[in-house]
């Protein structure tokens, strides 16, 4: 293994790439481990920082190797964390630890590929509803999906106030819980606006002079569009069109909201915590978002665009959106092996929150634990 940059974020060689770091490091012995055997050590003469081969590995600081590909497959195809733990003979905490690592790689991969993508298709967006910790704390996961490709461009999360019909006892319980934690009143509008923030940077006006965004008739969505200055300006100039469709309409392929409805179905089917009336549910919001990012990579970059009788295809959703296969394969090559560094990433506001595990879990005291090596 040859270091390609210095892991010290304060070093002048931290942002070097491959051959640019050649000659700025030296061997500094080795040490023995029970996990991987002999591990070579290095030192950066510029800053004096010592590091090893394991510093750049996704398994950095682990005491046991687990099959990350199997964990990714299982969590993206309906298995619960306890089921994965039984299969791999490890604890649920160990499975979640590996999923946290995978989620950071997923954020890095998605951000890298998305930065080179130029939007050339219309979009559909909607909110997927589930709950965190208790049904008294529902959430809305806003999804931005390509109309033709069904590629998931981005997502945001918001905890919302429980609504709908409730018994008198349920209303009393909600009032008691809201004395400890109450969801913000404009959470949907704010989170949906954060979702739409990604559109201006992706929109290729030459390939798509007029962009259409399809949503249902939720009252917060038009307000969110106007909170994004570039979209509000394009809306006034008629180069951006926001069209609505009833959420009660049949969810067929003829429905303009089919792309986002399709991904809704995939989430219900593929993630154990999102199945209705299940003993599996999201107990920690930050951990749930980590699992969601792992599924995003599975859906966008690994699952074929269309499967079924007479619809076999080798292309994945990302290719349909315009990302070359070679770039996808290049990223998949390090997805299960490399350790990404936060200082070297260009992440959106929401992606940064997911990476740092800043999402608030209702009734939970204090932030979610984030190890030092993840910063």
Order of alpha helices (4+ residues) and beta strands (2+ residues): beta-beta-beta-alpha-alpha-alpha-beta-beta-beta-alpha-alpha-alpha-beta-alpha-alpha-beta-alpha-alpha-alpha-alpha-alpha
